[in-house]
Amino acid sequence: MPNDVQLSIEGIDVQAFIDAISDEVVILDEEGIIIAANAAWDRFCQENGGDTANCYRGVNYLDTCECAVGISSAEASIVPDGFAKTLQTGETFHCEYPCDSPTVKRWFELTANRLIRNDRPYLIVQHRNITTRYVEREAVEHAHITASAMAALVATTSDAILSYDLDGRIITWNRAAERLYGYAEAEVLGKSLELLYPPDWPKRVGYYRDEILAGRLESFEATRVSKDGTYREVWISCAPIRDVSGEVVAVSNIHRDVTEVRRAERARDLIAHEVIHRAKNMLTIVTAMLRQTARVERTQEDFIRSFEARVTSLSESTDLLVKSAWKSIDLVDLIARHLDPFVGQDDPRLIISGPSVSLQPQCVQAVGMAIHELATNSAKYGVLSQNDGQISIAWSIEPGETPMLQLSWCETSAAGDWAPQRKGFGNTVLTQMAPALLDTRSSYDISPGRVDWAITVSNAHFEPKT
């Protein structure tokens, strides 16, 4: 060490003093030349592949900064300016920089202070390994970023996210939970999670807690109740929450509302069963039509003509039902659809009257077949085969505890007896098939110059329209 910087403090010289410091310390002259270094600096040089002969004594410290490359180059570039300012003003210079070994990532803290001796300025540069502190700081920052991202995710997700302690008391409650259940966060914090359970729900919160903590339960479906009493079907994902020591302190839940999904699935299943049921009914009707038509028609041509007409009539009713998504059909629309091939709605021979009423699908098929058979017979033997006479289709609703629909066809003509010579399939439809489909009774009477048919329909098969 040059003589002009030799110092003693109560008998301790500078070299001995800086050797006692655990940080790596060097002393620079005003040109940046390393004129002294402590034992810690020497050990660092030897352990990290540095100048083992002189440990950079006599080398310009600033030159090593200018040669820095890679991750430490940005920090190294500010050191010369910092040193110059400290030499000029005496202000302490401080920076942090990476200095990795071949196997370990490291960070150091550099502190430079000015020393004036014999009117000459010197720099005492101290290097401290702050890797542990830096890693911890990075971990804290990373944890903060992760926590912020998680908080943002919880706040903005469309799924209800909540947590509860081991006693089942709610401790967190996000906005989606507010939307799903209708409770504000302040209303539920500290309350039992069983606040959301239906009154008759068989399992308590303790059961779910124990199953989750044992690792036997990760997700399940349940019914929960919102603030306004609405029942919701939810898919619940769950997991234990642990503290830093690994102890379970709470349970997290994600509630996904699947009410509409399950409702759609049930509707789909119902429709599938209904389609099968209706297909079977349709096949039963078609089979009966086939057998009865074959029984009464004498030639193949007559059979084909009659059977085709009846299948077409059945399809007319089905078309109406398909267009209404298999819901109810207005009785007037049904009558008009089946009379269209025979007579126009403005024909003076035709009178249609009755209150506005809708028929259910089974009733649509039964009444549709009956109207077709009556119109067919009329076109062959009755009013629709002549220029005179009248057809009155009328209905009324009998009030009572179980209202009944009374529907009638009354056909009159002065032309005389035009009844068919034998009973055919039409008679079967009017007196057996149509009533059987509706589990009811009907009457059918043919007399000289008059045809009367009437059927009583229970309120399960119709609905008055307002």
C-alpha positions in Angstrom: 0.0 0.0 0.0 1.5 3.4 -0.9 3.0 5.3 2.0 0.6 8.3 1.6 -2.4 6.2 2.5 -0.8 4.4 5.4 -3.0 4.9 8.4 -3.2 3.7 11.9 -6.1 3.7 14.3 -5.0 3.0 17.8 -2.2 0.8 16.4 -4.3 -0.9 13.7 -3.1 -0.1 10.1 -5.5 0.2 7.2 -4.6 -3.2 5.7 -5.4 -5.0 9.0 -8.6 -3.0 9.3 -10.0 -3.8 5.9 -8.9 -7.4 6.2 -11.2 -7.7 9.2 -14.2 -6.8 6.9 -16.1 -9.8 5.5 -17.1 -7.9 2.4 -14.7 -7.6 -0.6 -13.0 -4.2 -0.3 -10.6 -2.5 -2.6 -9.0 1.0 -2.4 -8.6 3.0 -5.7 -6.6 6.0 -6.4 -8.1 8.9 -8.4 -7.2 7.2 -11.7 -9.1 4.1 -10.6 -6.0 1.9 -10.0 -6.5 -0.7 -7.4 -3.8 0.1 -4.8 -5.0 -2.0 -1.9 -7.5 -4.9 -1.3 -8.5 -7.0 1.6 -8.3 -10.7 2.3 -11.9 -11.3 1.3 -11.2 -9.7 -2.1 -8.2 -12.0 -2.6 -10.2 -15.1 -1.7 -12.9 -14.1 -4.1 -10.4 -13.7 -6.9 -8.9 -17.1 -6.2 -12.2 -18.9 -5.9 -13.6 -17.5 -9.0 -10.8 -17.8 -11.5 -9.5 -14.3 -11.2 -6.0 -12.9 -11.1 -4.5 -15.2 -8.4 -1.0 -13.6 -8.6 -1.8 -10.0 -7.6 -5.6 -10.1 -7.3 -5.7 -7.2 -9.8 -3.6 -4.8 -7.7 -2.1 -2.2 -10.0 -5.0 -2.8 -12.5 -7.5 -0.1 -13.4 -10.8 -1.1 -11.8 -12.7 1.0 -14.3 -11.2 -0.9 -17.2 -12.8 -4.1 -15.8 -16.1 -2.3 -15.7 -15.8 -1.2 -19.3 -15.0 -4.8 -20.4 -18.1 -6.2 -18.7 -20.5 -8.0 -21.1 -23.8 -9.8 -20.8 -26.3 -9.3 -18.0 -23.9 -7.1 -15.9 -22.9 -4.8 -18.7 -25.7 -2.3 -18.1 -24.8 -1.9 -14.4 -21.1 -1.8 -15.0 -21.5 1.1 -17.5 -22.8 3.4 -14.7 -19.9 2.7 -12.3 -17.3 5.1 -13.9 -19.7 8.0 -13.7 -20.7 7.1 -10.2 -17.1 6.9 -9.1 -16.3 10.2 -10.7 -19.1 11.9 -8.9 -18.1 10.4 -5.6 -14.5 11.6 -6.1 -15.7 15.1 -6.9 -18.5 15.6 -4.3 -17.9 13.0 -1.7 -21.4 11.6 -2.0 -21.7 7.8 -1.5 -22.2 5.9 -4.7 -24.4 2.8 -4.5 -25.5 0.2 -7.1 -26.5 -3.5 -7.3 -25.3 -5.7 -10.1 -25.3 -9.4 -11.1 -22.0 -11.3 -11.0 -22.8 -15.0 -11.8 -20.4 -17.8 -11.4 -20.4 -20.7 -13.9 -22.9 -22.6 -11.7 -24.6 -20.0 -9.5 -26.5 -16.8 -10.1 -25.3 -14.1 -7.8 -26.0 -10.4 -7.0 -23.7 -7.9 -5.3 -24.1 -4.5 -3.8 -21.4 -2.0 -4.5 -20.8 1.0 -2.2 -18.1 3.6 -2.9 -17.0 6.3 -0.5 -14.3 9.0 -0.8 -11.2 9.1 1.4 -9.0 12.2 1.5 -5.5 11.7 2.5 -2.7 14.3 2.1 -5.1 16.3 -0.1 -5.5 13.4 -2.5 -8.8 11.6 -3.0 -9.2 7.9 -2.9 -12.1 5.5 -3.2 -13.0 2.8 -0.8 -15.1 0.3 -2.8 -17.0 -2.3 -0.9 -18.7 -5.4 -2.5 -21.3 -7.3 -0.6 -23.0 -10.5 -1.7 -26.8 -9.8 -1.6 -27.9 -12.9 -3.5 -30.1 -14.2 -0.7 -31.7 -10.8 -0.2 -32.2 -10.3 -3.9 -33.7 -13.8 -4.4 -36.0 -13.2 -1.5 -37.0 -9.8 -2.9 -37.6 -11.4 -6.3 -39.7 -14.1 -4.6 -41.7 -11.4 -2.8 -42.2 -9.5 -6.1 -43.1 -12.6 -7.9 -45.5 -13.6 -5.2 -47.1 -10.1 -5.3 -47.4 -10.4 -9.1 -48.9 -13.8 -8.8 -51.3 -12.7 -6.1 -52.3 -9.7 -8.1 -52.9 -11.8 -11.2 -54.9 -14.4 -9.1 -56.9 -11.6 -7.5 -57.7 -10.2 -11.0 -58.7 -13.6 -12.2 -60.9 -14.2 -9.2 -62.5 -10.8 -9.6 -63.2 -11.1 -13.3 -64.0 -14.8 -13.8 -67.6 -15.8 -14.6 -67.4 -18.7 -12.1 -68.3 -18.1 -8.5 -65.1 -18.5 -6.3 -65.3 -18.7 -2.6 -63.4 -20.1 0.4 -64.4 -21.1 3.9 -62.5 -22.0 7.0 -62.4 -25.4 8.7 -65.6 -24.5 10.6 -67.4 -23.9 7.4 -67.5 -20.1 7.7 -67.2 -18.1 4.4 -63.9 -16.1 4.3 -63.8 -15.0 0.6 -66.5 -14.3 -1.9 -66.0 -13.0 -5.4 -68.2 -10.9 -7.7 -69.4 -13.9 -9.7 -70.6 -15.5 -6.4 -72.6 -12.3 -5.8 -74.2 -12.6 -9.2 -74.9 -16.3 -8.9 -76.4 -16.3 -5.4 -77.5 -12.7 -5.0 -75.6 -12.1 -1.7 -73.2 -9.2 -1.4 -69.8 -10.1 0.1 -70.6 -8.3 3.3 -73.7 -10.3 3.8 -72.0 -13.7 3.8 -68.5 -13.2 5.2 -68.3 -15.1 8.5 -71.6 -16.9 7.8 -71.8 -20.7 7.4 -71.6 -22.1 3.9 -74.8 -24.0 4.7 -76.6 -20.6 4.0 -76.6 -21.8 0.4 -77.9 -25.4 1.1 -81.5 -26.4 0.5 -83.4 -27.1 3.8 -83.5 -30.8 3.1 -79.9 -31.2 1.8 -78.6 -34.5 3.2 -74.9 -33.6 3.7 -73.4 -30.9 6.0 -70.4 -28.8 5.3 -68.3 -30.9 7.7 -68.8 -33.9 5.4 -67.5 -32.1 2.4 -64.6 -30.6 4.4 -63.5 -34.0 5.6 -63.8 -35.6 2.2 -61.8 -32.8 0.6 -59.0 -32.9 3.2 -58.8 -36.6 2.9 -58.3 -36.3 -0.9 -61.4 -38.2 -1.7 -63.3 -35.4 -3.2 -62.2 -32.9 -5.9 -65.4 -32.1 -7.6 -69.1 -32.8 -7.4 -72.5 -31.6 -8.5 -75.0 -30.1 -6.0 -78.1 -28.0 -5.7 -77.7 -24.7 -4.0 -80.2 -21.9 -3.2 -79.8 -18.2 -4.0 -80.9 -15.3 -1.8 -84.3 -15.0 -3.6 -85.0 -18.7 -3.1 -84.1 -19.8 -6.7 -82.6 -23.3 -6.8 -79.4 -23.5 -8.8 -77.6 -26.6 -10.0 -73.9 -26.1 -9.7 -70.7 -28.0 -10.5 -68.3 -27.5 -7.6 -64.5 -27.9 -7.8 -62.7 -27.9 -4.4 -59.3 -28.0 -2.9 -57.6 -27.5 0.5 -55.8 -24.2 1.2 -52.5 -24.5 3.1 -50.4 -22.0 5.1 -46.6 -21.6 4.7 -46.0 -24.6 7.0 -48.2 -26.8 4.9 -51.1 -27.0 7.4 -54.6 -26.9 5.9 -56.4 -23.8 7.1 -59.3 -23.4 4.7 -61.1 -24.9 1.6 -61.5 -23.2 -1.8 -64.6 -23.7 -4.0 -65.3 -22.9 -7.6 -69.1 -23.0 -8.3 -70.1 -23.2 -12.0 -73.8 -22.7 -12.7 -75.0 -25.7 -14.8 -78.7 -25.1 -14.3 -79.4 -24.3 -17.9 -77.2 -27.1 -19.1 -79.0 -29.6 -17.0 -82.4 -28.2 -18.0 -81.5 -28.5 -21.7 -80.3 -32.1 -21.1 -83.6 -32.9 -19.4 -85.6 -31.2 -22.2 -83.5 -33.2 -24.8 -84.2 -36.4 -23.0 -87.9 -35.6 -22.7 -88.1 -34.7 -26.4 -86.3 -38.0 -27.3 -88.8 -40.0 -25.3 -91.7 -38.0 -26.7 -90.5 -38.6 -30.3 -90.3 -42.3 -29.6 -93.7 -42.3 -28.0 -95.3 -40.3 -30.9 -93.6 -42.5 -33.5 -95.0 -45.6 -31.8 -98.5 -43.9 -31.7 -98.1 -43.0 -35.4 -97.1 -46.5 -36.4 -100.1 -47.9 -34.4 -102.5 -45.5 -36.2 -101.0 -46.3 -39.6 -101.1 -50.0 -39.0 -104.8 -49.8 -38.0 -105.5 -47.7 -41.1 -103.7 -50.2 -43.2 -105.7 -53.2 -41.9 -109.1 -51.5 -41.9 -108.6 -50.0 -45.4 -107.5 -53.4 -46.7 -110.6 -55.0 -45.1 -113.1 -52.8 -46.7 -111.6 -51.9 -50.1 -112.3 -54.5 -52.8 -109.6 -53.7 -55.4 -105.9 -52.8 -55.1 -106.6 -49.5 -56.8 -109.3 -48.6 -54.3 -107.0 -49.6 -51.4 -104.1 -47.5 -52.6 -106.3 -44.5 -53.2 -108.0 -44.7 -49.8 -104.9 -45.6 -47.8 -102.9 -42.8 -49.5 -105.6 -40.2 -48.7 -105.7 -41.3 -45.1 -101.9 -41.2 -44.7 -101.9 -37.7 -46.3 -104.6 -36.6 -43.9 -102.5 -37.9 -41.0 -99.4 -36.0 -42.3 -101.4 -32.8 -42.5 -102.0 -32.9 -38.8 -98.3 -33.9 -38.2 -97.2 -30.9 -40.4 -99.2 -28.5 -38.2 -97.6 -30.0 -35.1 -94.1 -29.9 -36.5 -94.5 -26.2 -37.3 -95.7 -25.5 -33.8 -92.8 -27.5 -32.3 -95.3 -30.2 -31.2 -97.3 -27.8 -29.1 -100.9 -26.9 -29.3 -102.8 -26.2 -32.6 -105.8 -23.9 -33.0 -108.9 -25.9 -33.7 -110.0 -23.6 -36.6 -106.6 -24.1 -38.3 -106.9 -27.9 -38.0 -110.4 -27.9 -39.5 -109.4 -25.6 -42.3 -106.3 -27.8 -43.1 -108.4 -30.9 -43.5 -111.3 -29.4 -45.4 -109.1 -27.6 -47.9 -109.0 -30.5 -50.4 -112.8 -30.6 -50.4 -114.3 -27.2 -49.8 -113.3 -23.5 -49.5 -113.7 -21.7 -46.2 -116.1 -19.2 -47.9 -118.4 -21.9 -49.2 -122.0 -21.0 -48.1 -122.6 -24.7 -47.4 -120.1 -24.6 -44.6 -120.6 -23.0 -41.1 -117.8 -23.2 -38.5 -118.5 -21.7 -35.1 -117.1 -22.0 -31.6 -114.8 -20.3 -29.0 -111.1 -20.0 -29.6 -109.4 -23.2 -28.4 -106.1 -25.0 -28.9 -105.8 -28.7 -29.1 -102.9 -30.8 -27.7 -100.9 -33.1 -30.1 -102.9 -36.3 -29.4 -106.2 -34.5 -29.9 -104.9 -32.9 -33.1 -104.3 -36.4 -34.6 -107.6 -37.8 -33.4 -109.8 -34.8 -34.5 -107.8 -34.4 -37.7 -108.5 -38.0 -38.7 -112.2 -37.6 -37.9 -112.7 -34.4 -39.9 -110.9 -36.1 -42.8 -113.3 -39.1 -42.7 -116.4 -36.9 -42.4 -115.3 -34.7 -45.3 -114.4 -37.7 -47.4 -117.9 -39.3 -46.8 -119.6 -36.0 -47.5 -117.7 -35.6 -50.8 -118.8 -39.2 -51.8 -122.4 -39.2 -50.5 -123.4 -36.0 -48.8 -123.5 -32.2 -49.0 -120.0 -31.8 -50.6 -121.2 -34.1 -53.5 -124.3 -31.8 -54.1 -125.1 -28.2 -54.6 -127.4 -27.9 -51.6 -127.3 -28.8 -48.0 -125.3 -27.5 -45.1 -122.4 -28.7 -42.9 -122.2 -27.2 -39.4 -119.0 -27.7 -37.4 -119.5 -26.3 -33.9 -118.0 -26.7 -30.5 -118.5 -25.3 -27.0 -116.8 -25.6 -23.6 -118.8 -27.0 -20.7 -117.7 -25.2 -17.6 -117.1 -27.1 -14.3 -114.3 -28.4 -12.1 -113.0 -30.3 -15.2 -114.2 -28.3 -18.3 -115.1 -30.4 -21.3 -115.0 -29.6 -25.0 -118.0 -30.6 -27.0 -117.3 -30.9 -30.7 -119.9 -31.8 -33.3 -120.3 -32.2 -37.1 -123.9 -31.8 -38.3 -124.6 -32.4 -42.0 -128.1 -31.9 -43.5 -129.5 -32.2 -47.0 -132.9 -32.3 -48.6 -131.6 -34.6 -51.3 -132.7 -37.7 -49.4 -130.9 -40.7 -48.2 -127.2 -40.6 -49.3 -125.7 -42.7 -46.6 -123.0 -45.2 -47.6 -124.3 -48.7 -48.3 -121.8 -50.3 -45.8 -119.8 -49.4 -42.8 -116.1 -48.9 -43.7 -112.9 -47.6 -42.1 -114.4 -44.1 -41.7 -116.9 -45.6 -39.2 -114.1 -47.2 -37.3 -112.2 -43.9 -37.1 -115.2 -42.0 -35.9 -116.6 -44.4 -33.4 -113.5 -46.3 -32.2 -110.0 -44.8 -33.1 -110.6 -41.1 -32.4 -112.4 -41.8 -29.0 -109.7 -44.3 -28.0 -106.9 -41.8 -28.7 -108.6 -39.4 -26.3 -109.9 -41.9 -23.8 -113.4 -40.6 -24.3 -116.8 -41.3 -26.0 -118.3 -40.3 -29.3 -121.6 -40.6 -31.1 -122.1 -41.2 -34.9 -125.6 -41.3 -36.5 -126.6 -41.5 -40.1 -130.2 -41.0 -41.0 -132.1 -39.9 -44.2 -130.8 -36.5 -45.1 -128.6 -36.1 -42.0 -125.2 -37.0 -40.5 -124.4 -36.3 -36.9 -121.0 -36.9 -35.2 -120.1 -35.6 -31.8 -117.2 -36.2 -29.4 -116.4 -35.1 -25.8 -112.8 -34.0 -25.1 -111.4 -33.7 -21.6 -109.5 -30.6 -20.5 -106.2 -32.6 -20.6 -106.4 -32.4 -24.4 -107.3 -28.8 -25.0 -106.9 -25.2 -23.7 -109.2 -22.2 -24.1 -107.5 -19.3 -25.7 -108.1 -15.7 -24.5 
